[in-house]
């Protein structure tokens, strides 16, 4: 099943999330080329308020990506299938695609996706395999998950930095095709086939 929304998305309405989104929307250029002071001025907040929510300007894209993962991407193999998880994760990230294009297009100081992103994804996949699917993590399965986590993050980052038109159905199909067969089967969740909307 491909739901339109999930109850968890109501978390976007919390005061903390609303402030973080206000800060995110105040970024109007590459994070390498802007300052915390400029972001605060655009958002109409103090530096103290900024640092109450983020340790660094480079934490902003990390926060949004990891925050969105909890609704669908992290649920793959737990409550939803690969296609549903990817489709709706892409949908949420696409809501802020302009932010990603502007903020991380030329980022060199803290390359987005090369540190916390794959590690977080790897951790969630290990947790899903062990705790939800009761699958013993062999050396080979650990290798598959580590390698796949890096590839998945690299592909997602590439898409959201690019000017390529959004095509959620095509991107979903492409991502599913990247999943190693052993991992795909290990986290397979049978779902009724429902057409995905563009």
Residue frames as a rotation matrix with the C-alpha (Angstrom) as fourth column:
UNK 1
0.581 0.814 0.000 0.00
0.814 -0.581 0.000 0.00
0.000 0.000 -1.000 0.00
UNK 2
-0.558 -0.729 0.396 1.23
0.724 -0.661 -0.196 3.50
0.405 0.178 0.897 -0.76
UNK 3
0.231 0.718 -0.656 -0.32
0.931 -0.359 -0.066 5.83
-0.283 -0.596 -0.752 1.82
UNK 4
0.526 0.018 0.850 -0.71
0.451 -0.854 -0.261 9.52
0.721 0.521 -0.458 1.10
UNK 5
0.092 -0.482 0.871 0.48
-0.691 -0.661 -0.293 10.50
0.717 -0.575 -0.394 4.58
UNK 6
-0.130 -0.116 -0.985 1.43
0.581 0.796 -0.171 8.94
0.803 -0.595 -0.036 7.87
UNK 7
0.827 0.536 -0.168 0.38
0.441 -0.435 0.785 10.15
0.348 -0.724 -0.596 11.34
UNK 8
0.246 -0.831 -0.499 4.03
0.872 -0.035 0.487 10.73
-0.422 -0.556 0.716 12.23
UNK 9
-0.358 -0.390 0.848 4.25
0.792 -0.608 0.055 13.54
0.494 0.692 0.527 9.71
UNK 10
0.734 0.649 0.200 2.33
0.390 -0.645 0.657 15.61
0.556 -0.404 -0.726 12.27
UNK 11
0.373 -0.700 -0.609 5.71
0.824 -0.051 0.564 15.99
-0.426 -0.713 0.558 13.99
UNK 12
-0.430 -0.490 0.759 6.43
0.810 -0.580 0.085 18.66
0.398 0.651 0.646 11.38
UNK 13
0.302 0.679 0.669 3.94
0.251 -0.733 0.632 20.84
0.920 -0.023 -0.392 13.27
UNK 14
0.488 -0.163 -0.857 5.79
0.873 0.077 0.482 20.81
-0.013 -0.984 0.179 16.61
UNK 15
0.976 -0.108 -0.191 7.20
-0.081 -0.987 0.141 24.20
-0.203 -0.122 -0.971 17.75
UNK 16
0.168 -0.980 0.103 10.77
-0.139 0.080 0.987 22.84
-0.976 -0.180 -0.123 17.67
UNK 17
-0.201 -0.195 0.960 10.39
0.823 0.499 0.274 21.51
-0.532 0.845 0.060 14.14
UNK 18
0.752 0.546 0.369 8.71
0.659 -0.641 -0.393 24.72
0.022 0.539 -0.842 13.00
UNK 19
0.754 -0.551 -0.359 11.69
-0.328 -0.788 0.521 26.74
-0.570 -0.275 -0.774 14.27
UNK 20
-0.203 -0.856 0.475 14.16
0.143 0.454 0.879 24.40
-0.969 0.246 0.030 12.57
UNK 21
0.088 0.312 0.946 12.21
0.969 0.195 -0.154 24.71
-0.233 0.930 -0.285 9.33
UNK 22
0.961 0.223 -0.160 12.24
0.203 -0.970 -0.133 28.49
-0.185 0.095 -0.978 9.68
UNK 23
0.273 -0.946 -0.176 16.03
-0.381 -0.275 0.883 28.36
-0.883 -0.174 -0.435 9.96
UNK 24
-0.263 -0.330 0.906 16.27
0.592 0.686 0.422 25.94
-0.761 0.648 0.015 7.03
UNK 25
0.479 0.563 0.673 14.19
0.876 -0.262 -0.405 28.27
-0.052 0.784 -0.619 4.84
UNK 26
0.873 -0.209 -0.440 16.46
-0.097 -0.960 0.263 31.18
-0.478 -0.187 -0.858 5.77
UNK 27
-0.182 -0.944 0.274 19.40
0.205 0.236 0.950 29.56
-0.962 0.229 0.151 3.94
UNK 28
0.788 0.546 -0.286 19.56
-0.098 -0.347 -0.933 31.27
-0.608 0.763 -0.220 0.56
UNK 29
0.514 -0.671 -0.534 22.99
-0.763 -0.074 -0.642 30.18
0.391 0.738 -0.550 -0.73
UNK 30
0.267 -0.508 -0.819 25.67
0.151 0.862 -0.485 27.54
0.952 0.006 0.306 -0.31
UNK 31
0.950 0.077 -0.302 26.46
0.300 0.032 0.953 26.85
0.083 -0.997 0.008 3.33
UNK 32
0.071 -0.996 -0.055 30.12
0.989 0.063 0.132 27.44
-0.128 -0.064 0.990 2.49
UNK 33
-0.558 -0.297 0.775 29.29
0.589 -0.800 0.117 30.95
0.585 0.522 0.621 1.29
UNK 34
0.344 0.720 0.603 26.94
-0.083 -0.616 0.783 32.07
0.935 -0.319 -0.152 4.05
UNK 35
-0.802 -0.575 0.163 27.30
-0.172 -0.039 -0.984 32.71
0.572 -0.817 -0.067 7.78
UNK 36
-0.468 0.629 -0.621 25.24
0.873 0.437 -0.216 31.86
0.135 -0.643 -0.753 10.83
UNK 37
-0.632 0.198 -0.749 24.68
0.216 -0.883 -0.416 35.60
-0.744 -0.425 0.516 11.27
UNK 38
-0.824 0.323 -0.465 23.22
-0.564 -0.405 0.719 35.89
0.045 0.855 0.516 7.74
UNK 39
-0.618 0.617 -0.487 20.96
0.351 0.771 0.532 32.88
0.704 0.158 -0.693 8.33
UNK 40
-0.481 0.410 -0.775 19.77
0.829 -0.076 -0.555 34.40
-0.287 -0.909 -0.303 11.62
UNK 41
-0.763 0.183 -0.620 19.08
-0.221 -0.975 -0.015 37.74
-0.607 0.126 0.785 9.96
UNK 42
-0.774 0.476 -0.418 17.06
-0.402 0.141 0.905 36.05
0.489 0.868 0.082 7.19
UNK 43
-0.428 0.601 -0.675 15.13
0.603 0.746 0.282 34.01
0.673 -0.286 -0.682 9.78
UNK 44
0.093 0.433 0.897 14.59
-0.361 -0.825 0.435 36.98
0.928 -0.364 0.079 12.10
UNK 45
0.911 0.152 -0.383 16.10
0.257 0.515 0.818 35.18
0.322 -0.843 0.430 15.08
UNK 46
0.614 -0.734 0.289 19.08
-0.774 -0.489 0.403 35.59
-0.154 -0.471 -0.869 17.41
UNK 47
-0.156 -0.771 -0.617 22.30
-0.675 0.540 -0.503 33.59
0.721 0.338 -0.605 17.23
UNK 48
-0.727 -0.063 0.683 21.34
-0.637 0.434 -0.638 32.10
-0.256 -0.899 -0.355 20.61
UNK 49
0.336 0.920 0.200 18.13
-0.665 0.382 -0.642 30.79
-0.667 0.082 0.740 19.09
UNK 50
0.475 -0.238 -0.847 20.07
-0.746 0.401 -0.531 29.30
0.466 0.885 0.013 16.17
UNK 51
-0.517 -0.826 -0.224 22.49
-0.548 0.521 -0.655 27.50
0.658 -0.216 -0.722 18.49
UNK 52
-0.311 0.529 0.789 19.62
-0.783 0.328 -0.529 26.24
-0.539 -0.783 0.312 20.61
UNK 53
0.698 0.706 0.118 18.60
-0.466 0.574 -0.673 24.17
-0.543 0.415 0.730 17.59
UNK 54
0.899 -0.438 -0.023 21.83
0.231 0.517 -0.824 23.54
0.373 0.735 0.566 15.63
UNK 55
0.525 -0.802 -0.285 25.50
0.485 0.006 0.875 23.21
-0.700 -0.597 0.392 16.56
UNK 56
-0.636 -0.744 -0.204 26.60
0.128 -0.363 0.923 24.35
-0.761 0.561 0.326 13.11
UNK 57
-0.016 0.596 -0.803 25.15
-0.838 -0.447 -0.314 25.63
-0.546 0.667 0.506 9.84
UNK 58
-0.596 -0.292 -0.748 26.24
-0.715 0.618 0.328 22.31
0.367 0.730 -0.576 8.32
UNK 59
-0.916 0.306 0.257 23.88
0.063 0.746 -0.663 20.45
-0.395 -0.592 -0.703 10.67
UNK 60
-0.281 0.893 -0.353 20.82
-0.698 -0.442 -0.563 21.88
-0.659 0.088 0.747 8.91
UNK 61
0.011 0.331 -0.944 20.71
-0.908 0.399 0.129 19.49
0.419 0.855 0.305 5.89
UNK 62
-0.846 -0.325 -0.423 21.71
-0.126 0.893 -0.433 16.56
0.518 -0.313 -0.796 8.11
UNK 63
-0.804 0.567 0.178 18.86
-0.214 0.003 -0.977 17.31
-0.554 -0.824 0.119 10.50
UNK 64
-0.019 0.881 -0.472 16.19
-0.921 -0.200 -0.335 17.52
-0.389 0.428 0.816 7.79
UNK 65
-0.167 -0.099 -0.981 17.32
-0.723 0.689 0.054 14.35
0.670 0.718 -0.187 6.04
UNK 66
-0.907 -0.227 -0.356 17.57
0.050 0.780 -0.624 12.30
0.419 -0.584 -0.696 9.22
UNK 67
-0.661 0.743 0.101 14.32
-0.446 -0.282 -0.849 13.75
-0.603 -0.607 0.518 10.58
UNK 68
0.081 0.729 -0.680 12.49
-0.995 0.019 -0.097 12.70
-0.058 0.684 0.727 7.38
UNK 69
-0.594 -0.403 -0.696 14.00
-0.529 0.848 -0.040 9.23
0.607 0.345 -0.716 7.45
UNK 70
-0.913 0.184 0.364 11.97
-0.246 0.464 -0.851 8.21
-0.326 -0.866 -0.379 10.49
UNK 71
-0.092 0.987 -0.132 8.65
-0.766 -0.155 -0.624 8.39
-0.636 0.044 0.771 8.65
UNK 72
0.837 0.461 -0.296 9.33
-0.529 0.543 -0.652 6.03
-0.140 0.702 0.698 5.74
UNK 73
0.243 -0.803 -0.543 12.95
-0.656 0.276 -0.702 5.16
0.714 0.527 -0.460 4.94
UNK 74
-0.670 -0.548 0.501 13.62
-0.728 0.353 -0.588 3.71
0.145 -0.759 -0.635 8.39
UNK 75
0.054 0.798 0.600 10.37
-0.737 0.438 -0.516 1.72
-0.674 -0.414 0.612 8.20
UNK 76
0.294 -0.015 -0.956 11.52
-0.830 0.492 -0.264 -0.34
0.474 0.870 0.132 5.21
UNK 77
-0.431 -0.418 -0.800 11.56
-0.104 0.903 -0.416 -3.96
0.896 -0.096 -0.433 6.33
UNK 78
-0.988 0.152 0.023 9.64
-0.018 0.035 -0.999 -3.10
-0.152 -0.988 -0.032 9.49
UNK 79
-0.241 0.969 -0.051 6.20
0.136 -0.019 -0.991 -1.95
-0.961 -0.246 -0.127 8.43
UNK 80
0.698 0.486 -0.526 6.50
-0.402 -0.343 -0.849 -1.11
-0.593 0.804 -0.044 4.73
UNK 81
0.635 -0.420 0.648 8.12
0.684 0.696 -0.220 -2.43
-0.358 0.583 0.729 1.57
UNK 82
-0.389 -0.920 -0.043 11.10
0.740 -0.340 0.581 -0.98
-0.549 0.194 0.813 -0.32
UNK 83
-0.503 0.198 0.841 9.04
0.710 -0.460 0.533 0.85
0.493 0.866 0.091 -2.97
UNK 84
0.612 0.790 0.033 6.67
0.592 -0.485 0.644 2.49
0.525 -0.374 -0.764 -0.50
UNK 85
0.516 -0.480 -0.709 9.53
0.670 -0.290 0.684 3.56
-0.534 -0.828 0.172 1.76
UNK 86
-0.571 -0.798 0.196 11.63
0.727 -0.379 0.572 5.03
-0.382 0.469 0.796 -1.02
UNK 87
-0.225 0.547 0.806 8.74
0.752 -0.428 0.501 6.74
0.619 0.719 -0.315 -2.78
UNK 88
0.762 0.648 0.017 7.50
0.477 -0.578 0.662 8.59
0.439 -0.496 -0.749 0.27
UNK 89
0.278 -0.751 -0.598 10.97
0.680 -0.286 0.675 9.39
-0.678 -0.595 0.431 1.59
UNK 90
-0.655 -0.498 0.568 11.79
0.754 -0.394 0.525 10.96
-0.038 0.772 0.634 -1.77
UNK 91
0.168 0.824 0.541 8.48
0.685 -0.492 0.537 12.84
0.709 0.280 -0.647 -1.64
UNK 92
0.819 0.134 -0.558 9.33
0.547 -0.475 0.689 14.38
-0.173 -0.870 -0.462 1.75
UNK 93
-0.141 -0.951 -0.273 12.89
0.647 -0.298 0.702 15.30
-0.749 -0.078 0.657 0.77
UNK 94
-0.465 -0.012 0.885 11.64
0.849 -0.290 0.442 16.75
0.252 0.957 0.145 -2.52
UNK 95
0.658 0.746 -0.102 9.54
0.735 -0.607 0.301 19.26
0.162 -0.274 -0.948 -0.57
UNK 96
0.759 -0.468 -0.453 12.82
-0.079 -0.757 0.649 21.00
-0.646 -0.457 -0.611 0.28
UNK 97
0.482 -0.599 0.640 14.76
0.848 0.503 -0.168 20.24
-0.222 0.623 0.750 -2.88
UNK 98
0.682 -0.227 0.696 15.46
0.199 -0.857 -0.475 23.93
0.704 0.462 -0.539 -3.54
UNK 99
0.829 -0.389 0.401 17.13
-0.535 -0.349 0.769 24.10
-0.159 -0.853 -0.498 -0.13
UNK 100
0.542 -0.646 0.537 19.41
0.327 0.751 0.574 21.16
-0.774 -0.135 0.619 -0.96
UNK 101
0.559 -0.316 0.766 20.29
0.790 -0.079 -0.609 22.62
0.253 0.945 0.205 -4.35
UNK 102
0.699 -0.244 0.673 21.28
-0.182 -0.970 -0.163 25.95
0.692 -0.009 -0.722 -2.79
UNK 103
0.788 -0.279 0.548 22.85
-0.607 -0.210 0.766 24.82
-0.099 -0.937 -0.335 0.45
UNK 104
0.388 -0.647 0.656 25.02
-0.114 0.673 0.731 21.83
-0.915 -0.358 0.187 -0.47
UNK 105
0.998 0.051 0.019 25.70
0.014 0.111 -0.994 22.36
-0.053 0.993 0.110 -4.16
UNK 106
0.456 -0.887 0.079 29.29
-0.155 -0.166 -0.974 23.43
0.877 0.431 -0.213 -3.59
UNK 107
0.831 -0.088 0.550 29.85
-0.556 -0.089 0.826 22.39
-0.024 -0.992 -0.123 0.00
UNK 108
0.342 -0.794 -0.503 33.47
-0.111 0.497 -0.861 21.36
0.933 0.350 0.082 0.54
UNK 109
-0.321 -0.526 0.788 34.09
-0.806 -0.286 -0.519 21.99
0.498 -0.801 -0.332 4.23
UNK 110
-0.554 0.242 0.796 31.76
-0.466 0.703 -0.538 19.29
-0.689 -0.669 -0.277 5.48
UNK 111
-0.804 0.233 -0.547 30.77
-0.489 0.264 0.832 17.11
0.338 0.936 -0.098 2.52
UNK 112
-0.059 0.904 0.424 27.13
-0.948 0.082 -0.308 16.25
-0.314 -0.420 0.852 3.04
UNK 113
0.805 0.527 -0.272 26.46
-0.585 0.780 -0.222 12.54
0.095 0.338 0.936 3.06
UNK 114
0.245 -0.785 -0.570 30.02
-0.237 0.521 -0.820 11.38
0.940 0.336 -0.058 3.60
UNK 115
-0.791 -0.529 0.307 29.94
-0.407 0.079 -0.910 11.16
0.457 -0.845 -0.278 7.39
UNK 116
-0.711 0.509 0.485 26.80
-0.462 0.182 -0.868 10.87
-0.530 -0.841 0.106 9.50
UNK 117
0.075 0.867 -0.493 24.36
-0.985 -0.014 -0.174 10.02
-0.157 0.498 0.853 6.69
UNK 118
0.058 -0.044 -0.997 25.65
-0.502 0.862 -0.068 6.58
0.863 0.504 0.028 5.64
UNK 119
-0.895 -0.430 -0.121 26.50
-0.103 0.462 -0.881 5.70
0.434 -0.776 -0.458 9.25
UNK 120
-0.544 0.781 0.308 22.97
-0.683 -0.199 -0.702 6.50
-0.487 -0.592 0.642 10.39
UNK 121
0.290 0.667 -0.686 21.48
-0.938 0.342 -0.064 4.50
0.192 0.662 0.725 7.52
UNK 122
-0.344 -0.539 -0.769 23.79
-0.318 0.837 -0.444 1.56
0.883 0.092 -0.460 8.25
UNK 123
-0.955 -0.020 0.296 22.79
-0.295 0.142 -0.945 1.60
-0.023 -0.990 -0.141 11.93
UNK 124
-0.134 0.989 0.064 19.07
-0.878 -0.089 -0.470 1.55
-0.459 -0.119 0.880 11.07
UNK 125
0.283 0.208 -0.936 19.46
-0.765 0.638 -0.090 -1.31
0.578 0.742 0.339 8.58
UNK 126
-0.706 -0.577 -0.411 21.43
-0.171 0.701 -0.692 -3.37
0.688 -0.418 -0.594 11.12
UNK 127
-0.805 0.455 0.379 18.74
-0.466 -0.092 -0.880 -2.68
-0.366 -0.885 0.286 13.74
UNK 128
0.157 0.912 -0.380 15.95
-0.977 0.088 -0.193 -3.67
-0.143 0.401 0.905 11.34
UNK 129
0.008 -0.230 -0.973 17.69
-0.529 0.825 -0.199 -6.89
0.849 0.516 -0.116 10.36
UNK 130
-0.824 -0.466 -0.322 18.52
0.005 0.562 -0.827 -7.95
0.567 -0.683 -0.461 13.93
UNK 131
-0.914 0.397 0.084 15.63
-0.156 -0.151 -0.976 -6.65
-0.375 -0.905 0.200 16.02
UNK 132
-0.093 0.948 -0.303 12.71
-0.834 -0.240 -0.497 -6.67
-0.544 0.207 0.813 13.61
UNK 133
0.459 0.248 -0.853 13.58
-0.797 0.540 -0.272 -9.52
0.393 0.805 0.445 11.24
UNK 134
0.640 -0.252 0.726 15.66
-0.478 0.610 0.632 -11.64
-0.602 -0.751 0.270 13.66
UNK 135
0.912 -0.406 -0.059 18.38
0.142 0.448 -0.883 -12.13
0.385 0.797 0.466 11.06
UNK 136
0.576 -0.785 -0.228 21.89
0.476 0.096 0.874 -12.89
-0.664 -0.612 0.429 12.24
UNK 137
0.874 -0.298 -0.384 24.39
-0.463 -0.751 -0.470 -10.43
-0.148 0.589 -0.795 10.85
UNK 138
0.638 -0.689 0.345 27.08
0.697 0.706 0.121 -12.43
-0.326 0.163 0.931 9.10
UNK 139
-0.301 -0.833 -0.465 30.28
0.337 -0.549 0.765 -10.83
-0.892 0.074 0.445 7.87
UNK 140
-0.777 -0.007 0.630 28.89
0.629 -0.045 0.776 -10.81
0.023 0.999 0.039 4.33
UNK 141
0.284 0.946 0.157 25.57
0.900 -0.320 0.297 -9.20
0.332 0.057 -0.942 5.36
UNK 142
0.441 -0.216 -0.871 27.45
0.493 -0.753 0.435 -6.49
-0.750 -0.621 -0.226 7.27
UNK 143
-0.672 -0.740 0.031 29.56
0.373 -0.302 0.877 -5.86
-0.640 0.601 0.479 4.17
UNK 144
-0.432 0.601 0.672 26.43
0.835 -0.015 0.550 -5.61
0.341 0.799 -0.495 1.98
UNK 145
0.591 0.726 -0.352 24.76
0.807 -0.539 0.242 -3.16
-0.015 -0.427 -0.904 4.36
UNK 146
0.126 -0.622 -0.773 27.84
0.374 -0.692 0.617 -0.95
-0.919 -0.367 0.145 4.75
UNK 147
-0.824 -0.480 0.302 28.49
0.420 -0.158 0.894 -0.82
-0.381 0.863 0.332 1.01
UNK 148
-0.238 0.832 0.502 24.84
0.879 -0.035 0.475 -0.31
0.412 0.554 -0.723 0.13
UNK 149
0.483 0.422 -0.768 24.38
0.768 -0.624 0.140 2.47
-0.420 -0.657 -0.626 2.74
UNK 150
-0.349 -0.711 -0.611 27.17
0.201 -0.693 0.692 4.48
-0.915 0.119 0.385 1.13
UNK 151
-0.888 0.028 0.460 25.82
0.461 0.040 0.887 3.92
0.006 0.999 -0.049 -2.39
UNK 152
0.059 0.998 0.030 22.24
0.977 -0.064 0.205 4.77
0.206 0.017 -0.978 -1.43
UNK 153
0.412 0.048 -0.910 23.30
0.535 -0.821 0.199 8.04
-0.738 -0.569 -0.364 0.25
UNK 154
-0.646 -0.730 -0.223 25.56
0.194 -0.440 0.877 8.98
-0.738 0.524 0.426 -2.66
UNK 155
-0.680 0.460 0.571 22.77
0.687 0.126 0.716 8.47
0.257 0.879 -0.402 -5.20
UNK 156
0.378 0.872 -0.310 20.23
0.926 -0.357 0.127 10.42
0.000 -0.335 -0.942 -3.13
UNK 157
0.131 -0.416 -0.900 22.65
0.366 -0.823 0.434 13.29
-0.921 -0.386 0.045 -2.59
UNK 158
-0.845 -0.486 0.221 23.48
0.343 -0.177 0.923 13.41
-0.410 0.856 0.316 -6.29
UNK 159
-0.285 0.830 0.479 19.82
0.888 0.041 0.458 13.63
0.361 0.556 -0.749 -7.28
UNK 160
0.594 0.666 -0.450 18.95
0.797 -0.562 0.220 16.37
-0.106 -0.490 -0.865 -4.82
UNK 161
-0.124 -0.685 -0.718 21.94
0.261 -0.720 0.643 18.48
-0.958 -0.108 0.268 -5.74
UNK 162
-0.790 -0.267 0.553 21.17
0.557 0.065 0.828 18.19
-0.257 0.962 0.097 -9.45
UNK 163
-0.619 0.597 -0.510 18.80
-0.620 -0.770 -0.150 20.15
-0.483 0.224 0.847 -11.66
UNK 164
-0.937 0.283 -0.206 17.25
0.077 0.740 0.668 16.93
0.341 0.610 -0.715 -12.96
UNK 165
-0.233 0.927 0.294 13.43
-0.759 -0.363 0.541 17.13
0.608 -0.097 0.788 -12.88
UNK 166
-0.607 0.091 0.790 11.84
-0.651 0.513 -0.559 15.23
-0.456 -0.854 -0.252 -10.02
UNK 167
-0.008 0.610 -0.792 10.37
-0.708 0.556 0.435 11.90
0.706 0.564 0.427 -11.07
UNK 168
-0.087 -0.029 0.996 9.40
-0.969 0.236 -0.078 10.06
-0.233 -0.971 -0.049 -7.89
UNK 169
0.839 0.451 0.304 8.26
-0.370 0.883 -0.289 6.86
-0.399 0.130 0.908 -9.61
UNK 170
0.732 -0.627 -0.267 11.40
-0.085 0.304 -0.949 6.57
0.676 0.717 0.169 -11.76
UNK 171
-0.137 -0.828 0.543 13.72
-0.758 -0.265 -0.596 7.42
0.637 -0.493 -0.592 -8.86
UNK 172
0.282 0.329 0.901 11.93
-0.857 0.508 0.083 4.87
-0.430 -0.796 0.426 -6.66
UNK 173
0.994 0.109 0.002 12.36
-0.093 0.857 -0.506 2.16
-0.057 0.503 0.862 -9.28
UNK 174
0.416 -0.908 -0.051 16.02
-0.248 -0.059 -0.967 3.08
0.875 0.415 -0.250 -9.75
UNK 175
-0.151 -0.476 0.866 16.74
-0.959 -0.143 -0.246 2.96
0.241 -0.868 -0.435 -6.01
UNK 176
0.608 0.443 0.659 14.99
-0.604 0.797 0.022 -0.40
-0.516 -0.412 0.751 -5.59
UNK 177
0.936 -0.253 -0.245 17.11
-0.045 0.605 -0.795 -1.79
0.349 0.755 0.554 -8.44
UNK 178
0.103 -0.959 0.263 20.28
-0.603 -0.271 -0.750 -0.88
0.791 -0.082 -0.606 -6.48
UNK 179
0.344 0.077 0.936 19.38
-0.918 0.237 0.318 -2.98
-0.198 -0.968 0.152 -3.44
UNK 180
-0.724 -0.627 -0.286 21.47
-0.664 0.747 0.044 -6.19
0.186 0.222 -0.957 -3.26
UNK 181
-0.096 0.769 -0.633 19.19
-0.387 0.557 0.735 -9.22
0.917 0.316 0.244 -3.69
UNK 182
-0.397 -0.095 -0.913 20.09
0.644 0.680 -0.351 -10.75
0.654 -0.727 -0.208 -0.29
UNK 183
-0.960 0.041 -0.277 19.30
0.178 -0.672 -0.719 -7.49
-0.216 -0.740 0.637 1.50
UNK 184
-0.597 0.787 -0.159 16.14
-0.710 -0.425 0.562 -6.93
0.374 0.448 0.812 -0.54
UNK 185
-0.058 0.574 -0.817 14.81
-0.011 0.817 0.576 -10.38
0.998 0.042 -0.041 0.37
UNK 186
-0.641 -0.271 -0.718 15.86
0.665 0.270 -0.696 -10.07
0.382 -0.924 0.007 4.00
UNK 187
-0.843 0.309 -0.440 13.77
0.069 -0.750 -0.657 -6.90
-0.533 -0.584 0.612 4.39
UNK 188
-0.826 0.563 0.004 10.96
-0.009 -0.021 1.000 -7.81
0.563 0.826 0.022 2.03
UNK 189
-0.680 0.733 -0.030 7.49
-0.015 -0.054 -0.998 -6.84
-0.733 -0.678 0.048 3.25
UNK 190
-0.684 0.505 0.526 4.55
0.717 0.334 0.612 -7.94
0.133 0.796 -0.590 1.18
UNK 191
-0.604 0.517 -0.606 2.25
-0.102 -0.805 -0.585 -5.03
-0.790 -0.291 0.539 0.37
UNK 192
0.327 0.757 0.565 -0.84
0.666 0.240 -0.706 -4.88
-0.671 0.607 -0.426 -1.84
UNK 193
-0.654 -0.569 0.498 0.03
0.746 -0.378 0.548 -3.32
-0.123 0.730 0.672 -5.18
UNK 194
0.534 0.744 -0.403 -1.31
0.618 -0.668 -0.414 0.23
-0.577 -0.028 -0.816 -5.34
UNK 195
0.333 -0.405 0.852 -0.38
0.804 -0.349 -0.481 2.61
0.492 0.845 0.210 -8.15
UNK 196
-0.224 -0.502 -0.835 1.98
0.789 -0.596 0.147 5.37
-0.572 -0.626 0.530 -7.06
UNK 197
0.835 0.541 0.105 0.99
0.513 -0.692 -0.508 8.87
-0.202 0.478 -0.855 -8.04
UNK 198
0.049 -0.801 0.596 3.35
0.776 -0.345 -0.528 11.26
0.629 0.489 0.605 -9.80
